[in-house]
Amino acid sequence: MKEITVGNENGNIKLVAFLRHNFPHMPVSAIYKAIRKKDVKINGRRAKEDYTVLPGDLVQVYIPDNILYGIPRDYLIPGNSFPGKGSAGPGLAFPPSRGFSIVYEDSNIMIINKEQGIPVHPDRQQKALTVIDSVKNYLEQKGRYDGSGSSFAPSLCHRLDRNTGGLVIIAKNYPSLKTILNKLKAKEIKRYYQCLVAGKMEEDEKELRAFLEKVSNQSRVFIHGEKKPGAVEVITKYRVLSYKDDISKLEIELVTGRTHQIRAHLAYIGHPVIGDRKYGLTSLNRKMKVKRQALWAYKIVFDFKKDGHPLQYLDGKSFEIEPEWEVEGWK
């Protein structure tokens, strides 16, 4: 909890403006949400958005530091302060990164390169800000998004696992979101991954087919060779890019896009992703001292049909990043 006694110099303003002044890195959307959830009190009583803060008021803010200062909790560093404008608060340091970099941006969409270890959406424990939170904060600071809830909230068009890095498409308005979702479903947007897996592949390229069963209470999936109740078909294409030191670098194209599909499917055929803690080989990961899975969403290709949709100008464009491997000797 943070407590602020309002002085004469910053009183007589609305509560939202007061909070924005004192916590400039906190997303506006988070401010409104905190007020609605009664996480902000004035003199021990629930406050409303239109309350005018007066000199002498005691403002109590029951919000985690990572949200107050607009940074993932994983990045809080003890003993430092934010070196730029303002402060990241006592004992905190502003992170060197917001969890993503911008690969492409226009008035309709963004394509970002998500860092590994950053969730794209809220996890069960809400331990850290998500990529979409950081994107909203970035757009608010640029004046391209009003976090009050009166405008369309930037939205994920697809997801990546927390520990998978790489390209994610963000829609800035509803027509773009609808278009991207439709084009993903129609296979007119192709997404490619690169990964490092254990062993030499039996074939240089292949289309793998199997059935995936999701077990939610275990937070994992199981791959089967035959159809089972509750299981869905998965199709994974791979192509070998290189091989050395008994590690294969693959390009993966998802024909179907199911939870943990790449990791589970490759483990099922005996070639687990290096660094994968859930489906991989613990002994190999320890030997190689790899803590993050060697899996990146590295390329997106727009292959649209000419049907007059608002994103037709992206047809034929492709966006690509270079994976950042933890595995020694790979670039």
C-alpha positions as CSV (number, residue, x, y, z in Angstrom):
1,M,0.0,0.0,0.0
2,K,1.1,3.5,-0.8
3,E,-0.1,6.6,1.3
4,I,0.1,10.1,0.0
5,T,-0.9,13.2,2.1
6,V,-2.1,15.8,-0.4
7,G,-0.2,19.1,-0.1
8,N,-1.5,22.6,-1.0
9,E,0.5,22.6,-4.2
10,N,-1.3,19.5,-5.8
11,G,-4.8,19.6,-4.3
12,N,-8.1,20.6,-5.9
13,I,-7.8,18.3,-8.8
14,K,-9.7,15.2,-9.8
15,L,-8.6,11.9,-8.4
16,V,-7.6,10.4,-11.7
17,A,-5.5,13.3,-12.6
18,F,-3.9,13.2,-9.1
19,L,-3.0,9.5,-9.6
20,R,-1.6,10.1,-13.1
21,H,0.6,12.9,-11.7
22,N,2.0,10.7,-8.9
23,F,2.2,7.5,-10.8
24,P,3.0,8.5,-14.4
25,H,4.0,5.0,-15.5
26,M,0.8,3.4,-14.4
27,P,-1.6,2.7,-17.3
28,V,-4.7,4.9,-17.2
29,S,-6.8,1.8,-17.7
30,A,-5.3,0.3,-14.5
31,I,-6.2,3.5,-12.6
32,Y,-9.8,3.3,-13.6
33,K,-9.9,-0.4,-12.8
34,A,-8.3,0.2,-9.3
35,I,-10.9,2.8,-8.5
36,R,-13.8,0.6,-9.6
37,K,-12.4,-2.3,-7.5
38,K,-12.2,0.0,-4.4
39,D,-8.3,-0.2,-4.3
40,V,-8.1,3.5,-3.9
41,K,-9.4,5.2,-0.7
42,I,-9.5,8.8,0.5
43,N,-9.3,9.2,4.2
44,G,-10.1,5.5,4.7
45,R,-13.2,5.6,2.6
46,R,-14.0,4.4,-1.0
47,A,-13.2,7.0,-3.6
48,K,-15.0,7.7,-6.9
49,E,-13.5,8.8,-10.2
50,D,-15.0,12.3,-10.0
51,Y,-13.8,13.0,-6.5
52,T,-11.8,16.2,-6.2
53,V,-8.7,15.7,-4.1
54,L,-8.3,18.4,-1.4
55,P,-5.2,19.5,0.5
56,G,-4.8,17.4,3.7
57,D,-6.6,14.4,2.2
58,L,-4.9,11.0,2.8
59,V,-4.9,9.0,-0.4
60,Q,-4.4,5.3,0.1
61,V,-3.5,3.1,-2.9
62,Y,-3.7,-0.7,-2.6
63,I,-2.1,-1.6,-5.9
64,P,1.0,-3.8,-6.5
65,D,4.2,-1.9,-7.3
66,N,4.6,-3.5,-10.7
67,I,1.3,-2.0,-11.8
68,L,1.9,1.4,-10.1
69,Y,5.2,1.8,-11.9
70,G,4.2,0.2,-15.2
71,I,6.7,-2.7,-15.1
72,P,6.6,-6.5,-14.7
73,R,7.3,-7.6,-11.2
74,D,10.0,-9.9,-12.5
75,Y,12.0,-6.7,-13.3
76,L,11.8,-5.0,-9.9
77,I,15.4,-4.4,-8.8
78,P,16.1,-3.6,-5.1
79,G,18.3,-0.7,-4.1
80,N,17.9,1.5,-7.2
81,S,15.6,4.3,-8.5
82,F,14.4,5.2,-11.9
83,P,17.2,7.3,-13.5
84,G,14.9,9.2,-15.9
85,K,12.0,11.6,-15.3
86,G,10.1,11.0,-12.1
87,S,10.8,7.9,-9.9
88,A,10.1,4.3,-10.0
89,G,9.5,4.4,-6.3
90,P,11.7,3.7,-3.3
91,G,13.9,0.7,-3.8
92,L,12.9,0.1,-7.3
93,A,14.5,0.4,-10.7
94,F,12.7,0.9,-14.0
95,P,13.4,-2.1,-16.3
96,P,15.8,-1.9,-19.3
97,S,12.9,-3.2,-21.4
98,R,9.1,-3.1,-21.4
99,G,8.9,-6.8,-22.5
100,F,8.7,-6.1,-26.3
101,S,10.1,-4.2,-29.2
102,I,8.2,-2.8,-32.1
103,V,8.8,-4.5,-35.5
104,Y,6.0,-2.7,-37.4
105,E,3.3,-0.2,-36.5
106,D,0.6,1.7,-38.4
107,S,-2.8,3.2,-37.5
108,N,-4.4,-0.3,-37.6
109,I,-2.0,-2.8,-36.2
110,M,1.3,-3.4,-34.4
111,I,3.6,-6.3,-34.8
112,I,5.8,-6.7,-31.7
113,N,8.7,-8.9,-30.8
114,K,7.8,-10.4,-27.4
115,E,10.6,-11.2,-25.0
116,Q,10.8,-14.7,-23.5
117,G,9.5,-15.0,-20.0
118,I,6.8,-12.3,-20.5
119,P,3.2,-13.5,-20.6
120,V,1.0,-12.1,-23.4
121,H,-2.1,-12.4,-21.2
122,P,-2.8,-12.6,-17.4
123,D,-1.6,-15.8,-15.7
124,R,-3.3,-17.4,-12.8
125,Q,-1.2,-15.7,-10.1
126,Q,-1.1,-12.3,-11.8
127,K,2.5,-12.1,-10.9
128,A,3.6,-9.7,-13.7
129,L,2.2,-7.2,-16.1
130,T,1.4,-8.8,-19.5
131,V,2.6,-7.7,-22.9
132,I,-0.8,-6.3,-23.7
133,D,-0.6,-4.2,-20.6
134,S,2.7,-2.8,-21.7
135,V,1.4,-2.2,-25.2
136,K,-1.5,-0.2,-23.8
137,N,0.8,1.8,-21.6
138,Y,3.1,2.5,-24.5
139,L,0.1,3.7,-26.7
140,E,-1.3,5.8,-23.9
141,Q,2.1,7.6,-23.4
142,K,2.2,8.2,-27.2
143,G,-1.4,9.6,-27.1
144,R,-2.7,6.8,-29.4
145,Y,-5.0,5.2,-26.9
146,D,-7.4,6.5,-24.2
147,G,-7.3,4.0,-21.3
148,S,-10.5,5.3,-19.7
149,G,-12.5,2.6,-21.4
150,S,-14.2,5.0,-23.9
151,S,-12.2,3.7,-26.9
152,F,-11.2,0.3,-28.4
153,A,-8.6,-1.4,-26.3
154,P,-5.6,-2.7,-28.2
155,S,-6.1,-6.5,-28.5
156,L,-4.1,-9.6,-29.1
157,C,-4.9,-11.4,-32.4
158,H,-3.2,-14.6,-31.3
159,R,-1.1,-15.8,-28.4
160,L,2.4,-17.1,-27.6
161,D,3.4,-19.2,-24.6
162,R,5.0,-17.2,-21.8
163,N,8.4,-18.7,-22.5
164,T,8.2,-18.5,-26.3
165,G,9.6,-15.3,-27.8
166,G,8.8,-13.6,-31.0
167,L,6.2,-12.0,-33.2
168,V,2.7,-11.1,-32.0
169,I,0.1,-9.1,-33.9
170,I,-1.9,-6.4,-32.0
171,A,-5.0,-4.9,-33.4
172,K,-5.7,-1.2,-32.7
173,N,-9.3,-1.1,-33.8
174,Y,-12.2,-3.5,-34.1
175,P,-12.2,-3.8,-38.0
176,S,-8.6,-4.7,-37.9
177,L,-9.1,-7.3,-35.1
178,K,-12.0,-8.9,-37.0
179,T,-9.9,-9.0,-40.2
180,I,-6.8,-10.5,-38.7
181,L,-8.9,-13.2,-36.8
182,N,-10.7,-14.1,-40.1
183,K,-7.5,-14.2,-42.1
184,L,-5.7,-16.4,-39.5
185,K,-8.7,-18.8,-39.6
186,A,-8.6,-18.8,-43.4
187,K,-4.8,-19.5,-43.4
188,E,-4.1,-16.2,-45.2
189,I,-1.7,-15.2,-42.5
190,K,1.2,-17.7,-42.1
191,R,3.2,-17.9,-38.9
192,Y,6.6,-19.6,-38.8
193,Y,8.7,-20.6,-35.8
194,Q,12.3,-21.6,-35.3
195,C,13.4,-24.1,-32.7
196,L,16.4,-26.1,-31.6
197,V,15.6,-29.8,-30.8
198,A,17.5,-32.7,-29.5
199,G,18.9,-35.2,-32.1
200,K,19.0,-35.5,-35.9
201,M,15.6,-35.6,-37.7
202,E,14.8,-38.7,-39.6
203,E,13.6,-36.6,-42.6
204,D,14.6,-33.2,-43.8
205,E,11.0,-32.0,-43.9
206,K,7.7,-33.6,-43.0
207,E,4.1,-32.9,-42.1
208,L,3.3,-34.4,-38.7
209,R,-0.2,-35.5,-37.8
210,A,-1.5,-36.6,-34.4
211,F,-4.2,-35.9,-31.8
212,L,-3.8,-33.5,-28.9
213,E,-5.6,-33.9,-25.6
214,K,-5.6,-30.9,-23.2
215,V,-5.6,-31.6,-19.5
216,S,-6.4,-28.3,-17.9
217,N,-5.9,-29.3,-14.3
218,Q,-2.3,-30.3,-15.1
219,S,-1.6,-27.3,-17.4
220,R,-0.3,-29.6,-20.1
221,V,-1.3,-31.5,-23.2
222,F,-0.8,-35.1,-24.3
223,I,-0.2,-36.3,-27.9
224,H,-1.7,-39.5,-29.2
225,G,-1.3,-41.4,-32.4
226,E,-5.0,-42.2,-32.6
227,K,-8.2,-40.3,-32.0
228,K,-9.3,-40.3,-28.3
229,P,-12.3,-38.7,-26.6
230,G,-11.7,-35.0,-26.2
231,A,-8.6,-35.0,-28.4
232,V,-8.3,-32.8,-31.5
233,E,-6.2,-33.3,-34.6
234,V,-3.0,-31.3,-34.8
235,I,-0.8,-30.8,-37.9
236,T,2.7,-29.5,-37.6
237,K,5.1,-29.0,-40.6
238,Y,8.8,-28.9,-40.1
239,R,11.9,-28.2,-42.3
240,V,15.4,-28.8,-41.1
241,L,17.5,-25.6,-41.4
242,S,20.8,-27.0,-40.0
243,Y,22.3,-29.7,-37.8
244,K,25.4,-29.8,-35.5
245,D,26.4,-31.2,-32.1
246,D,23.4,-33.5,-32.2
247,I,21.0,-30.5,-32.3
248,S,18.7,-29.7,-35.2
249,K,17.5,-26.3,-36.0
250,L,14.0,-26.4,-37.5
251,E,11.6,-24.1,-39.2
252,I,8.0,-24.9,-38.0
253,E,4.8,-24.0,-39.7
254,L,1.6,-24.5,-37.7
255,V,-1.3,-25.8,-39.8
256,T,-3.3,-26.0,-36.6
257,G,-2.6,-23.8,-33.6
258,R,-3.3,-25.6,-30.4
259,T,-1.9,-25.1,-26.8
260,H,1.7,-26.2,-26.6
261,Q,1.4,-27.9,-30.0
262,I,4.9,-27.5,-31.2
263,R,6.6,-28.5,-28.0
264,A,4.4,-31.5,-27.3
265,H,4.3,-32.7,-30.9
266,L,8.1,-32.6,-31.3
267,A,8.6,-34.3,-27.9
268,Y,6.1,-37.0,-29.0
269,I,8.3,-38.0,-32.0
270,G,11.4,-38.0,-29.8
271,H,12.9,-34.6,-30.6
272,P,12.0,-32.3,-27.7
273,V,12.7,-28.6,-27.8
274,I,16.0,-27.7,-26.0
275,G,15.3,-25.9,-22.7
276,D,11.6,-27.0,-22.5
277,R,10.9,-27.7,-18.9
278,K,7.5,-29.2,-19.4
279,Y,8.0,-31.6,-22.4
280,G,11.7,-31.6,-22.7
281,L,14.6,-33.7,-21.3
282,T,15.6,-32.4,-17.8
283,S,19.0,-34.1,-17.9
284,L,19.9,-32.5,-21.3
285,N,18.6,-29.0,-20.2
286,R,20.8,-29.2,-17.1
287,K,23.8,-30.4,-19.0
288,M,23.5,-27.6,-21.5
289,K,22.6,-25.0,-18.7
290,V,19.6,-23.8,-20.7
291,K,16.8,-22.2,-18.7
292,R,14.5,-21.0,-21.5
293,Q,13.0,-23.1,-24.3
294,A,14.7,-22.6,-27.7
295,L,11.5,-21.7,-29.5
296,W,10.8,-18.4,-31.3
297,A,7.9,-17.2,-33.5
298,Y,10.3,-15.7,-36.0
299,K,8.3,-14.8,-39.2
300,I,4.8,-13.7,-40.2
301,V,3.7,-13.6,-43.9
302,F,0.5,-11.9,-45.2
303,D,-0.9,-13.8,-48.1
304,F,-4.4,-12.1,-48.5
305,K,-7.0,-12.7,-51.1
306,K,-8.3,-9.5,-52.7
307,D,-11.6,-9.2,-51.0
308,G,-11.7,-5.5,-50.1
309,H,-10.9,-5.8,-46.4
310,P,-9.3,-2.8,-44.6
311,L,-5.8,-4.4,-44.3
312,Q,-5.4,-5.3,-48.0
313,Y,-2.3,-3.0,-48.1
314,L,-0.4,-5.6,-46.0
315,D,-0.8,-8.3,-48.7
316,G,2.6,-9.7,-49.8
317,K,4.4,-8.3,-46.8
318,S,6.5,-10.4,-44.4
319,F,8.1,-9.6,-41.1
320,E,10.9,-11.5,-39.6
321,I,13.2,-11.4,-36.5
322,E,16.4,-13.2,-35.5
323,P,15.8,-15.7,-32.7
324,E,18.0,-15.2,-29.6
325,W,19.3,-18.6,-28.7
326,E,20.5,-19.3,-25.2
327,V,22.2,-22.4,-26.5
328,E,26.0,-21.9,-26.7
329,G,27.4,-21.9,-30.3
330,W,24.1,-21.1,-32.0
331,K,23.2,-17.8,-33.6
